Amino acid sequence: MKGYIKNISPLWRHALKRTIGPGEKIPLDELYNTYGVKHAIIEGKPFIDWLREIKLRDRDVWEIMYKEEDSAVMTEPASPAASEPVEIKKQAAPFVKQDMTVEDIVGMSVRQLRETLDKITDSKVLKYALSKASQLQDKETTCKMLRKRIQLLELSRRM
């Protein structure tokens, strides 16, 4: 497969079991040999779709460049604003007061937490949830996400 994925953000990112620097490119052949074969995904467009939908969902961070055999080039835009106007409500999560308990937050799956974490603004509840989640096994990703959200809330309150 001809093409690559590229980290278009200014920060180092950890994805696909590796650390990827800003502007760094990884060939699609290398990724297919690692993931496509392992998950029995068909080479070509199905693999590219799988990368976009499962592994590299954030379009502000990842650019996927893929050249098909008939020389058509598919690429992800660097930002949604570059290709078409996007409404603000699609970009930013609305800040609505959530009546979330610590148990609700700790009991969520990573996917559910990823969707709702931007809406939680109570740093006290998040700190308690982090404390409780850190005592449980298989909650490392949850703890990492909670730490990041708490840090973001503290930084936004300082400004």
N, C-alpha and C positions, 0 to 999 in steps of 0.2 A: 504494500500500500504506500502510495506517495502522499506525504503530508507530515504534519507535526501538530503538537499542542504547544502553546506558548503562554507563559505567565506574563500578562500585560499589566499587572499591578506593580507598584513601587516597593512592595514588601516580599520577603521570602515566604513561601507557602509550603505546607506539607500536604502532599496528595500522592496517591498511587504508590504508597510505601516508600516515598523519597522526599527529599527537600529540594524544592525548585526555586531558583533565584529569579529576581526580576529580569524579564527579557529572555530567560532561558527557554530553549526549545527541546522537546523530546520527540523523536521520530515515532510515527504511528506504528511502524513495523515492530519496534521494540515493545511498545505497549500491547500490540496484538499478541506477540509471542508470550507475554507475561499473563495477560488477562483474557484475551479472546479464546485462546486454546483452553485455558483452565475452565472457563465458564461455557464452553461450547457455543460461542457466538460466531455467526457467519461473518467472514471477512468482508469489508467494504462498508456500505451505508448502514447495515444493521449494527455494526460495531461502533461507528461514529455516533449513531443515535443513542446507543447504550452509554457511551462516554458522556454525552451531553445531558442525558436524563438521570443517570445514576451517579457517576463519579465526579463530573466537573460541571455542576449545575450553575455556579455563579458566573454569569456572562461578563461581569465587570472585572473578573480576575483572569479568566481563561479564554484564549482565542484558539479555535480548532480550525486548522487549515487542512483541507483534504482535496486531493486531485484524483478524480476518477480516471479510469482507463480511456474514456472518450474525451479526455482533456477538459472536462468541465470542472471548474474550481468552485468548491463550496467553502465558505468561511463564516465564522461568527463575527458580528460587528464588535468593535472594541467596547462600545457602550450602547445601550438602547437608544439614547438620544441621537446617535450618529445615523441611525437608519430611519427612524420614524418618531414623531412626537409621542411621548408617553405621559399619561396622566399622573399627577403627583400621588394620588392614592395608590397607584400600583407600585411606586418606588418606595414609599415610606409607610411603615406600619402605623396605624393610628394609635395615639396614646390614650387608651381608655382605661379607667380604673378597673382593675381586675380584683375580684374577691377570691384569689388563689390562696390555698393553704400550702404549708410546707409539704404536707403529704401528697397533695395534688402534683406539685412540681417534681418531687422526687420519684413519684410513681409513673411519670410520663416516659414514653419511649423517646429516643433521641430525635426521631423524626417529628413527633408531636411537639417536643420542646423547641426544636428549631423554628417551628411555625409560630409558636406563641410567646417565645422569650422576648421578642422585641416589644411586645405589648405590656410587659410587666415592668413597672417603674418603682416598685417598693423595694428599696435595697435591703431593708431589714429582713423582709421575708426571704429574699434571695440569699442573704448571708446565713440565715437559719437553715435554708434548704441545702446550701453548700456544706454546712457543718454535718447535717444528717446524711447527705449523699456520700460524703467522704468516709463515713463509717461502714458503708455497704460495699459489697464486692460487685464488679461489673458496672460500676457507675463512674468510671474514669472520664469518659467523654462528657457525661452530664456535668461533672465537677469542672471540667475545662470550660464548658460553655457558660456555666454559672459564674466562674471567676472572670471571664471575659466581659460578661454583661455587667457585673458589679463594678469592674474597673471602668467601663464605659460610662455608667451612671455617675460614678464619683468624679470622673473627668468633666462630664457635662455640667455638673453642679458647681465645679470650681470656676468655670468660665463666666 
